[in-house]
Amino acid sequence: SLGCGVVEMEAATLYAIGAEKGVETISLFVISDSVTEEKWTPHIKEPAVKENLVKLALWALKFSKSL
């Protein structure tokens, strides 16, 4: 009803629980794969994906320490 083209089910569950419990919730993602109607192309083992996961983890730690 909000016009979303896709939904990440685990994040949706996380936010639903956060809303029910009255706690702030955050989820962070690194996109790795490409999926079209024709084919699925995994990129999870590419160096750029690993680098972005490390950057995301470091940012998350820095962010959580600043609270």
C-alpha positions as CSV (number, residue, x, y, z in Angstrom):
1,S,0.0,0.0,0.0
2,L,3.0,2.3,0.4
3,G,4.3,1.7,-3.2
4,C,7.2,-0.5,-2.4
5,G,8.6,-2.6,-5.2
6,V,10.4,-5.1,-2.9
7,V,10.4,-6.0,0.7
8,E,13.3,-7.5,2.7
9,M,11.4,-9.9,4.9
10,E,13.9,-10.2,7.8
11,A,14.1,-6.4,8.0
12,A,10.3,-6.1,7.9
13,T,10.1,-8.5,10.8
14,L,12.8,-6.6,12.7
15,Y,10.9,-3.3,12.3
16,A,7.6,-4.9,13.2
17,I,9.1,-6.2,16.5
18,G,10.7,-2.8,17.1
19,A,7.4,-1.0,16.6
20,E,5.6,-3.5,18.9
21,K,8.2,-3.2,21.7
22,G,8.6,0.6,21.3
23,V,12.3,0.5,20.5
24,E,14.3,2.3,17.7
25,T,15.4,-0.1,15.0
26,I,18.0,0.1,12.2
27,S,19.0,-2.3,9.5
28,L,21.9,-1.9,7.0
29,F,22.4,-3.7,3.8
30,V,25.1,-4.3,1.1
31,I,23.7,-5.3,-2.2
32,S,25.6,-8.2,-3.8
33,D,23.5,-10.0,-6.3
34,S,21.7,-9.0,-9.5
35,V,18.3,-10.7,-10.1
36,T,16.2,-10.2,-13.2
37,E,13.4,-12.1,-14.7
38,E,16.0,-13.8,-17.0
39,K,18.7,-14.8,-14.5
40,W,20.4,-14.5,-11.1
41,T,24.0,-13.3,-11.0
42,P,25.7,-13.7,-7.7
43,H,28.5,-11.2,-6.8
44,I,28.9,-12.1,-3.1
45,K,32.5,-13.3,-3.6
46,E,33.7,-10.1,-5.3
47,P,36.3,-8.0,-3.5
48,A,34.1,-4.9,-3.7
49,V,31.3,-6.6,-1.7
50,K,33.7,-7.7,1.0
51,E,35.1,-4.2,1.2
52,N,31.7,-2.7,1.5
53,L,30.7,-5.1,4.2
54,V,33.8,-4.2,6.2
55,K,33.0,-0.5,5.7
56,L,29.4,-1.0,6.8
57,A,30.5,-2.9,9.9
58,L,33.0,-0.3,10.9
59,W,30.4,2.5,10.4
60,A,27.8,0.6,12.5
61,L,30.3,0.2,15.3
62,K,31.2,3.9,15.2
63,F,27.5,4.9,15.1
64,S,26.6,2.6,18.0
65,K,29.4,4.0,20.1
66,S,28.2,7.6,19.5
67,L,24.8,6.9,21.0
